[in-house]
């Protein structure tokens, strides 16, 4: 409960920033559309050629290489899109927390001026993602367990990479090392996440599922379409807000770790408890 309470307080602080710059929601909206286009551009050809299944034990080396090469390319494109728009949000948030008044143009300007760094980070992320996926495919249950642990560790140590790219323009490997060093310096050697953004938004999504159930059991086709449409719109909006709040929090955590001073609207104890020693 303490973990959830801390998360909720951080979400509220991030929400106050978002209320000042509601246009930030444009970035996850465009990002979502771009990610869907990326998914469609890979999924449709793979389903059409029946090559979407992971290679089995009887697959040839060429089939394995081709499958994982396509998967790597998909990861790279997807991570690039996500990192590009997260860069825009973090840039705008940093301007706001430093007393400025950011615009959408500021966000796009920051993202486009860091294209090479974003591409480099997408390359690193795609490589890590592919390695974890291969572990899952080849080692089955043990692989999924190991990949899950490694994935959580990767999420923590890479948490400040985007803010470092935005503010310090360091290369992806240097930014990753700097992110790890900042986290260790501020929160100690053994770090675990003390956040549950996903759980908080899962609870907030319950009304959408209840609305969908009402439509399903209504017995009316019109009511079902209306309820499902409203539920879908609610979930899309909630997803946009979630990704924006998380990016805002990333910027706040970076400024706290780098300057040892909490940005306006964020209490030091909340940021200090966001990550804690294991």
C-alpha positions as CSV (number, residue, x, y, z in Angstrom):
1,X,0.0,0.0,0.0
2,X,2.9,2.3,0.7
3,X,4.3,1.6,-2.8
4,X,0.9,2.4,-4.4
5,X,0.5,5.5,-2.3
6,X,3.9,6.8,-3.4
7,X,3.0,6.1,-7.0
8,X,-0.3,7.8,-6.8
9,X,1.3,10.9,-5.3
10,X,3.9,11.0,-8.1
11,X,1.2,10.6,-10.6
12,X,-0.7,13.5,-9.2
13,X,2.5,15.7,-9.2
14,X,3.1,14.7,-12.9
15,X,-0.5,15.5,-13.6
16,X,-0.1,19.0,-12.4
17,X,2.7,19.5,-14.9
18,X,0.5,18.0,-17.7
19,X,-2.3,20.4,-16.8
20,X,-0.1,23.3,-17.6
21,X,0.9,21.8,-21.0
22,X,-2.0,19.7,-22.2
23,X,-0.6,19.8,-25.7
24,X,1.9,17.2,-24.6
25,X,-0.8,14.6,-25.2
26,X,-0.3,15.1,-28.9
27,X,3.0,13.3,-28.7
28,X,1.7,9.9,-27.4
29,X,-1.2,10.2,-29.8
30,X,1.0,10.5,-32.8
31,X,3.4,7.9,-31.4
32,X,0.5,5.4,-31.0
33,X,-0.5,5.9,-34.6
34,X,3.1,5.5,-35.8
35,X,3.5,2.4,-33.8
36,X,0.4,0.9,-35.3
37,X,1.7,1.7,-38.7
38,X,5.0,0.0,-37.9
39,X,3.2,-3.0,-36.6
40,X,1.0,-3.3,-39.6
41,X,3.9,-2.9,-42.0
42,X,5.6,-6.0,-40.4
43,X,2.6,-8.1,-39.3
44,X,0.6,-8.1,-42.5
45,X,3.5,-9.4,-44.7
46,X,4.5,-12.0,-42.0
47,X,0.9,-13.3,-41.7
48,X,0.5,-13.3,-45.5
49,X,3.7,-15.5,-45.9
50,X,2.9,-17.5,-42.7
51,X,6.3,-16.6,-41.3
52,X,5.1,-15.1,-38.0
53,X,5.7,-18.2,-35.9
54,X,9.0,-18.5,-34.0
55,X,11.3,-21.0,-35.7
56,X,11.0,-24.6,-34.3
57,X,13.6,-27.2,-33.7
58,X,13.4,-28.3,-37.2
59,X,14.0,-24.9,-38.7
60,X,17.1,-24.3,-40.8
61,X,19.8,-21.8,-39.8
62,X,18.7,-19.4,-42.6
63,X,15.1,-19.5,-41.4
64,X,16.2,-18.7,-37.9
65,X,18.4,-15.8,-39.1
66,X,15.7,-14.4,-41.3
67,X,13.1,-14.6,-38.5
68,X,15.2,-12.9,-35.9
69,X,16.5,-10.3,-38.4
70,X,13.0,-9.2,-39.2
71,X,12.1,-9.2,-35.5
72,X,15.2,-7.0,-34.8
73,X,14.2,-4.6,-37.5
74,X,10.7,-4.4,-36.0
75,X,12.1,-3.8,-32.5
76,X,14.3,-1.0,-33.9
77,X,11.5,0.8,-35.7
78,X,9.2,0.5,-32.8
79,X,11.8,1.7,-30.2
80,X,12.8,4.5,-32.5
81,X,9.2,5.8,-32.7
82,X,8.7,5.5,-28.9
83,X,12.1,7.2,-28.1
84,X,11.5,10.0,-30.5
85,X,8.2,11.1,-29.0
86,X,9.4,10.4,-25.4
87,X,12.3,12.7,-26.2
88,X,9.8,15.4,-27.2
89,X,7.8,15.1,-24.0
90,X,10.9,15.0,-21.8
91,X,12.3,18.1,-23.5
92,X,9.1,20.1,-23.0
93,X,8.8,18.9,-19.4
94,X,12.4,19.9,-18.7
95,X,11.7,23.4,-20.1
96,X,8.6,23.7,-17.9
97,X,10.4,22.5,-14.7
98,X,13.1,25.1,-15.4
99,X,10.6,27.9,-15.5
100,X,10.0,28.1,-19.2
101,X,6.8,27.8,-21.3
102,X,7.3,24.9,-23.8
103,X,5.4,24.5,-27.1
104,X,4.8,21.4,-29.3
105,X,7.4,22.9,-31.7
106,X,10.0,22.8,-28.9
107,X,9.4,19.1,-28.4
108,X,9.7,18.3,-32.1
109,X,12.7,20.5,-32.4
110,X,14.5,18.7,-29.5
111,X,13.6,15.3,-31.0
112,X,14.7,16.0,-34.6
113,X,17.9,17.6,-33.4
114,X,18.7,14.3,-31.6
115,X,17.8,11.9,-34.4
116,X,21.2,10.2,-34.4
117,X,21.3,9.7,-30.7
118,X,17.7,8.4,-30.7
119,X,18.6,6.0,-33.5
120,X,21.6,4.8,-31.5
121,X,19.4,4.2,-28.4
122,X,16.8,2.4,-30.5
123,X,19.6,0.1,-31.8
124,X,20.8,-0.7,-28.3
125,X,17.2,-1.3,-27.1
126,X,16.4,-3.5,-30.1
127,X,19.5,-5.5,-29.4
128,X,18.6,-6.1,-25.8
129,X,15.0,-6.8,-26.7
130,X,16.1,-9.4,-29.3
131,X,18.4,-11.1,-26.8
132,X,15.6,-11.4,-24.3
133,X,13.3,-12.7,-26.9
134,X,15.8,-15.4,-28.0
135,X,16.1,-16.4,-24.4
136,X,12.4,-16.8,-24.1
137,X,12.1,-18.8,-27.3
138,X,15.0,-21.1,-26.8
139,X,14.9,-21.8,-23.0
140,X,11.1,-21.8,-22.7
141,X,10.0,-21.5,-19.0
142,X,13.5,-20.9,-17.6
143,X,14.1,-18.4,-20.4
144,X,11.0,-16.5,-19.7
145,X,11.9,-16.3,-16.0
146,X,15.5,-15.1,-16.7
147,X,14.3,-12.7,-19.4
148,X,11.8,-11.3,-17.0
149,X,14.4,-10.6,-14.4
150,X,16.8,-9.1,-16.9
151,X,14.0,-7.0,-18.4
152,X,13.2,-5.5,-15.0
153,X,16.9,-4.7,-14.3
154,X,17.2,-3.2,-17.8
155,X,14.1,-1.0,-17.2
156,X,15.7,0.4,-14.0
157,X,19.2,1.1,-15.2
158,X,18.1,2.6,-18.4
159,X,15.4,4.8,-16.8
160,X,17.2,8.1,-17.2
161,X,18.7,7.5,-20.6
162,X,16.2,9.7,-22.5
163,X,16.6,12.7,-20.2
164,X,20.3,12.4,-20.5
165,X,20.1,12.2,-24.3
166,X,17.9,15.3,-24.3
167,X,19.8,17.4,-21.8
168,X,23.4,16.3,-22.2
169,X,23.4,14.9,-25.8
170,X,25.6,11.9,-24.9
171,X,25.7,8.8,-27.0
172,X,23.5,5.9,-26.1
173,X,26.2,3.7,-24.4
174,X,27.5,6.7,-22.5
175,X,24.0,7.8,-21.5
176,X,23.3,4.2,-20.3
177,X,26.4,4.3,-18.1
178,X,25.5,7.7,-16.9
179,X,22.0,6.6,-16.1
180,X,23.3,3.7,-14.1
181,X,25.8,5.9,-12.3
182,X,23.3,8.6,-11.4
183,X,20.9,6.0,-10.0
184,X,23.6,4.3,-7.9
185,X,24.8,7.6,-6.7
186,X,21.4,8.8,-5.6
187,X,19.7,5.6,-4.5
188,X,22.5,3.1,-3.8
189,X,24.1,0.1,-5.4
190,X,21.1,-2.3,-5.3
191,X,18.1,-0.7,-6.9
192,X,14.6,-1.9,-7.4
193,X,11.6,0.0,-8.6
194,X,9.3,1.2,-6.0
195,X,6.7,2.3,-8.5
196,X,3.5,0.7,-9.8
197,X,2.3,3.0,-12.6
198,X,1.0,0.0,-14.5
199,X,-1.1,-1.2,-11.5
200,X,-2.5,2.3,-11.0
201,X,-3.6,2.6,-14.6
202,X,-4.9,-1.0,-14.6
203,X,-7.2,0.0,-11.8
204,X,-8.2,3.1,-13.6
205,X,-9.1,1.0,-16.7
206,X,-11.7,-1.0,-14.8
207,X,-14.6,1.4,-15.8
208,X,-13.8,0.6,-19.5
209,X,-14.1,-3.1,-18.9
210,X,-17.3,-2.6,-16.9
211,X,-18.8,-0.5,-19.7
212,X,-17.8,-3.2,-22.3
213,X,-19.6,-5.8,-20.2
214,X,-22.7,-3.7,-20.0
215,X,-22.7,-3.4,-23.8
216,X,-22.1,-7.2,-24.2
217,X,-25.0,-8.2,-21.9
218,X,-27.3,-5.5,-23.1
219,X,-28.7,-7.6,-25.9
220,X,-28.8,-4.5,-28.2
221,X,-26.4,-4.2,-31.1
222,X,-26.5,-0.4,-30.9
223,X,-25.8,-0.4,-27.2
224,X,-22.9,-2.8,-27.7
225,X,-21.4,-0.6,-30.4
226,X,-21.8,2.5,-28.3
227,X,-20.4,0.9,-25.1
228,X,-17.5,-0.7,-26.9
229,X,-16.6,2.5,-28.7
230,X,-16.7,4.6,-25.5
231,X,-14.7,1.9,-23.7
232,X,-12.1,1.9,-26.5
233,X,-11.9,5.7,-26.5
234,X,-11.4,5.7,-22.7
235,X,-8.6,3.2,-22.8
236,X,-6.8,5.1,-25.6
237,X,-7.1,8.3,-23.7
238,X,-5.9,6.6,-20.5
239,X,-2.9,5.1,-22.4
240,X,-1.9,8.5,-23.7
241,X,-2.1,10.0,-20.3
242,X,-0.1,7.1,-18.7
243,X,2.8,7.4,-21.2
244,X,2.9,11.2,-20.8
245,X,2.9,11.1,-17.0
246,X,5.7,8.5,-17.1
247,X,7.8,10.7,-19.4
248,X,7.2,13.7,-17.1
249,X,8.2,11.6,-14.1
250,X,11.4,10.6,-16.0
251,X,12.3,14.2,-16.4
252,X,11.6,15.0,-12.8
253,X,13.7,12.1,-11.6
254,X,16.6,13.1,-13.8
255,X,16.6,16.7,-12.5
256,X,16.5,15.4,-8.9
257,X,19.3,12.9,-9.5
258,X,21.5,15.4,-11.4
259,X,20.8,18.5,-9.3
260,X,20.0,16.9,-5.9
261,X,17.0,19.2,-5.8
262,X,13.4,18.3,-6.5
263,X,11.7,20.2,-9.3
264,X,8.7,22.4,-8.4
265,X,5.7,20.4,-7.6
266,X,7.6,17.2,-6.6
267,X,8.4,16.5,-3.0
268,X,12.0,15.2,-2.4
269,X,10.8,12.3,-0.3
270,X,8.5,11.1,-3.0
271,X,11.4,11.1,-5.6
272,X,13.7,9.6,-3.1
273,X,11.3,6.7,-2.5
274,X,10.6,6.2,-6.2
275,X,13.6,3.9,-6.3
276,X,15.0,2.3,-3.2
277,X,17.8,0.0,-2.1
278,X,17.0,-3.6,-2.6
